[in-house]
Amino acid sequence: MAFFLCDKLMSPFFSCVVLCCLGVLFSCSNVSKADQTVVPAMYVFGDSLVDVGNNNYLPLSVIKADFPYNGIDFPGHKPTGRFSNGKNAADIIAEKLGVTTPPPYLSKPNNVFLKGVSFASGGAGIFNTTGESLIKHTIPLAHQVGHFSTVRQILVKAMGSSNAKNSPQQHVTLMVSTLKELLKGIYGLGGRKFLVIGVAPIGCAPKQRYKNTTNECNNEVNYWSKKYNDELTHMLPALKSELKDFHYTYFDVYRVFVNFIESPAAYGFSETKAACCGLGRLRAKIPCTPLSQYCSNRSAHLFWDIYHPTEAAARIFIDMLFGGSADYVSPITLKQLIAI
C-alpha cells in the first residue's frame, strides 16, 4: 500500500509521503513551511485495502464490496464498497490528518477534486494483468497514476508489462522493478517524500490458512512475501541515490502482523486465524457475502474477511505507523520525513 503527504502541489516540486503494499495515499498542501504538517487534501492509490468504492462503478467487476455484511460498522451501517466491516486504512489515515476521506474517482470523473480523490480499486496490482480479465475488471496502478496525471492537469488549469510466465523469484524481482518505475513516474510529477509500507504475511490470511488442513500459515506464500519486502528495502536506498531530493520512510508491516499473530492478547485480539465474515472452516471456504455469517465481536478479530483486516486491526496498524517505533520504521520516522 502506498500513501503520499504533499505540500505545494502547484510548485515545480511538491513534497509527498508514500505507503506501498499496494495502496497509495497522496495529500497536498499549499501551506507555509512552518505549517507543512497541515494536509487539506488526499489523493489515494491502491487496491482493496484502501478502495472506498471505485469498483462500484465498474459494471463488469466481480470484485466488489457493495453488499452486506460489508459496512456493518461503518456510519450508517450500510455497504459502501469498502472491503471492511467499517472504515479502512484510507479512512483512518484521513482521520489522523484531519481531512475528509476522498471520494472514489469514478463517482465524479470530471470533478476538479481540490480536496482529494481516491483512485484505489479492489483487485488492482502493480502489473496491468493483475485482476484485469474482463470478469474481474479493476483499475491497475499504472492506470491510477494515469488518472492522477489527468486530475493534476485539471488542478493546474483550475488554479492558474509482460504476460510471460516467470519463476516466483523472477516475478518478485519484476514486481519491485515495475514499482520502482511507477514511483519514478510519480517523482516526475513532483513527488518527493515517500512513506513505503511492505507486504504483510499474506500466507497467514484466512484464505491461505484454509488451504492447510491444520489451519496454519502458508509458509511458502509468506516466504515470497518476505522476499518481496527484502528486495523492496534494497531498491529504495538505490532509488534515493538515483533521484535528487527523494526521501522515504519504510514501514515493516510484515513484522507488525507477525506480532499481532504471536501476541494477539497484547493488541486486544482473541481470533487471528478465522475471518469474521464468511462461511465454512475459518469462515474462509466462501468469502463474505449477504448469505455469509459474521461475528458479533468484530473488534476481537484480526481479519474481517478472507484477506482484509477489521477496522480495529487497521486502527492499531495506523497507530503503530504514526507512533514511529524504530522496530518498525526506518531509516527515519514519519514525523522526520514530513519535517524535511
N, C-alpha and C positions, 0 to 999 in steps of 0.2 A: 504494500500500500504506500502511496506517496503523497505528501502534503506540502504546499508552499505557503509561506508567510511572506508577503511582499510589500514594499513601500515604493512610492514614486513611480507608478506604472507609466506615467506619461513621459518620464525622463528617458534618455537613451539606455540606461541600465538600471532597472528597478530591482530591488533585492527580494529574494524568495527563500522559503523553507520548504523542503520536500520530504515526504514519508513514502517509502516504497515497499509494497508486498504483494499486492498491486493495488494501490489506491493513492491518488494524488490530490492533495488539497492545496489550492493556490490562493493566497489572500493578499490584497493590495491596499496601500495607504498612501495618501498624499500629505501626511502629517510631517512635522519637523523632525529633525534628528533626535531631539530631546524626548519627543513623544512617539518614537517609532514603534513602540510596542502596541499602540492603538491600531486595531485592524478593522476597518469598516466594511470589508468585503472578502468573500472566499470564492475561489474557483477550484472545483473538485474534479479529480480524475481518478478512475479506478474500476473495481469490479463490484460484486455483490456486497462486500464488506462496507461500502460507502454509497451504494446506489440508493437514491431517495425516490425513485420512481420512473427513471427513463425507460425501463423495459416495459412499463405500462403502455407506452406509446409505440411499441414495436409489435404490430398485429400478428406477425408470424412467429414471434418468440414464444418458446415454451418455458423459458427461464424467467418466471415472474413470481411475485410475492403479493399480488393484489387480491388475496383471498384469505379467509380465516384459516389458521388462528394467528397468522402474522398480524402484528399491530395490536394484540390484545392488551398490552400495557402502554401503548402509545396514547397521547392525549386524544380523546375521542373514542378510543378503543376500537378503531377500525383499521383494516389493512391499507397501507399507503404505497406499497411497492418496496418497502424496506424488508430485507431478509432478517427479521428480528422480531422478538416479542414486543419490543418497544423501540427506543431510539438506538441508532447505530453509531459507529465511531465518528462519522462526519457531524452528526448532531451534537455529540458530546464535545468534540473539538470546538464547534461553534459556540457552545455554552461557555467553555473556558475562555474563549476570546471575546465574549460579549457581543457576538453578532448573530444574526438570524441565519438558520440553515438555508443555504441557497437552493432554489427550486431546480427541478430537472430541466435540462436544456431543451429536450424535445417537447416540453409543455408550452414553450414560448420561443421557438427558434429564431424569431426576428426581433426579439427584445434587445435593448442596449445592455442590460444586466450590469448596471452600475454598482449594485450591491452584491454581485457574485452570481454564480450559476454552477450546477453540477453536471458534468459530462459522464459521470460514472455509470457503468452498465453491468448488470449481473451477468457473469459468464465471460466477461471481457478478459483478454490476455495481452501479453506483450506482442505475440505474433498475431498477424491478421487471421490466421487459421484457427486460433483458439475459440471454440464455440461459434464458429462462423458459418456453419452449414445453414441451408435455407430453413431447417427446422428450428435450430437454436436461435439464430438471428440476434446477434449482440453488436455492441459498438467497441471494436478493439481499440487499444490505447493509441495507436497511430492515428486513427480516425478522430479520437477525442482531442488529440493535440491539434489536428486539423481544424476541428470546431473552435478550439480556443483561439487559433490564429485568426479565424473569421471574426470571432467576438472582439478580439483585441483591435482589429482594424476598425470595427464599428465604434469601439470605445474611443480610439484615437480621433476618428472623424467627429464623433459627438462632442468630444472635449477639445476641441480645437486641435516478403521473406520466403523462404523456400519451403516447398511441400515435400522435400526428400526425407526419407526415413533416416534418423540419426540414432546413434547409441545413446544411452542415458547421459554419459559424460559429454558427448558432443552436443546433446540437447541443452544441458545446463550451461555449457560454455556459450552456445549460440544465444540463449536467453539473456545472459549477462551482457554479451557484446551488443545485442539488439537494444537492450535497455540503455546501455551507455550511449548509443547513437540517439535514442529518443531524448535522453537528458541533455545531450549536446544541442539537440534541436530546440529544447526549451530554453537552454542557455542562450542560444541565438536569438530568442525572442525577449531576452532580458533577465532570465532567472539567474540569481547569483548565490542564494543561500538555500541549501537543501538538507532537509531532515529525512534520512532514509531509514525505513523500517524493513528488517529482514523478514524471511518467511517463517511462520510458526511450524511446530512439529505436526505437519499435516497427517502423518501416519497415526496420530492419536485421536483424530476426529472420529465420531461415532461410525460414520460410513466405512472408514478404514478398519476400525476395530471389528465391525460386523463381519468382515472377510476372514477374521481369525476366530476359530471355534472357541478359543479361550478368552475372547474379548480383549486381548492385549493389543498394544500398539503395533502397527505395521512397521517393522524396523527398516525394511528396505526403502519404503517411502520416506521415512524420517532421515535415512542416510542421505538421500538425494536432496532433501530439503536443506539439510545442514551443508551439503556440498555446494548448493547454490549460494547460501549465505557466505561460505568461505570465499568463493570466487567474487562475490559482490564486495566483500570487505577488502579484497585485493584490488578490485577495479577502481574503487572510489579515490584512494590516495593517488593513483595513477592519473585519474581524470583531473584531480586538483592540481597536479603538477603540469598538466597539459593546458588547462584553461585559467587565464588570469582572473583573480577575484572569485574563483569558485570555492565556496565554503560549504562544509557539510557536517552533520551530526548523524551518527549511526545508532539506531535503537535495536537492541538484541531481543526481539520478540520471541525467538526460539527459547531462550533461557527463561523468559518470563512465564511462558506457558508450561515449561517443564516444572517450574516452581509451583504453579497452580496445581499441577497434577500430582506432584510428590508431596506437597504440604497443603492440601485443599482447605483444611480447617483454619489455617492461618489467614485465609482470604474469604472465609465465610461459605465455602462450598462443601456440600455433602455428596454431590454426584458429579463426577468428572468423566465418566465413560459414556453414559447414555444421553441421548438427546432429550430435551424437554417435550418437543412436539414431533410426532411420527407414529409409526406402527411397527410391530414386530420386536424381535430381540434388539435391545438397546434403543428401541424406537428408531431404528436405522434401516429396517428392511424396506419400508416405504417412507418417503420424505413427508414433511409437513404439508398437509392438505386439509380442506374443510372436513374430510372424513377421518382425520387422524385424532389421536388422543393427545392431550397436552397436560403437563404437570401443573399443580397449583402452587408449588414452592419454587417459582422460576428463579428467584434470586439465589437459590442454593445450587443451581445447575450451572456448570461451565458452558455447556452447549445448548443453544436454542433448538437447532435442527441438526441435520446430519453433518454440517460443516461450520455453521456460523455460531459465534458466541452469543450469550444472552446479554441484555442491556447491562446487567450487574457486572458481568465479566468485562464488558467493554469499558465501563466506568473505571474499574480498577486498573485496567490496562492503560488508559489515558492518564490516570492519576500518577502511575509509575513513570510514564513518559515525561510528564511535566515535572515530576519530582527530581529527575536528573541524576539518579544514583549512578556512580561510576561502575557499578556492577552491570549496568545495562546500557549506558550511554557513553559513546566515545566518538572522536577524540576530544570533543568539547560538549558542554551541556547545551540544551535548547536555549536557555537564557543567554549564554555566552554567544551563541550563534546569532540570535536576534540583535544583540548589542553591537555586533560588528558593523 
